[in-house]
Amino acid sequence: MCKKLITIGIPTFNRREVILKHVNYLLTLNLPTYIDVLIIDNNSSDGSYDAVVSLVKDNDNFKILKNKKNIGV
């Protein structure tokens, strides 16, 4: 297993189309295994979380978290 050296953090809240655009772009890059992409959903109500989970479910570079409540900035 490769040690993760770089983490890209992307917070999101109710920006489904924007986050999907960015994730799709990152998927085209074929990121090396030492890079993690951490997406933190701040309890979106627009389906952002489920859409991203579905999109990256087979990609080990992506980790997705969803806050149980909106915690603000």
N, C-alpha and C positions, 0 to 999 in steps of 0.2 A: 504494500500500500504506500502511495506517495504522500509525503508530508505536505500539508497545505501551507503555502507560503504567503499567498495574497488572498484577501477577502474583499469583494466589492459589495458594499451595503447599499440597498435601494429601499427607502421607505416609501409607502404608498397609502393613499386614502381616497377611495372613490374616483380613481383614475384608470378604470379598466382598460380603455382603448390605448392610453398612453403606456401603461405598464406592459401590455401585450406587445406593443410596437417595440419597446426596448428589449424585452425578453426574446422576441423573435430575432432581433438583430444580434444579440449575444449568442444565440444558438447557431447563427451562420458562421461565427468565428471559430467554431470547434476549439473551445478553450482548452488549454493544457490541464492535466489533472491536478496541478499544484495551485489552481485558482478556484476559489469558492465564490459563488454569487449568493448573497443572503438577502432575501426579499422579506421585508417586514410589513405586513398589512395591518393598518391601525383600525381594525374592525370595520372595514368597508361594507356597505350595504348594496353595492352595485354588481356583485359577483366577481370582483377582482381576484379574490383568493382562489376560488374554485377554478377560474379560468387559467390562472397561472399554474396551479397544481396539475391540472390536466395537460398543459403544454409541456411541462418539464418533468413529468413523472418518470421518464426513463433516462434522465440525465443526472449523473452523480455530482456534477458541479454546482447544482442548485439546491439551496435549502430555503424553505418557505415557512415563516412563522406568522401566526395571526393573533393579535392581541384580543383578549376576551372583551375588552371595552376600549373605547377611544381614549387614549391617554394624552392626546394633544402633542405638541412639539417636543 
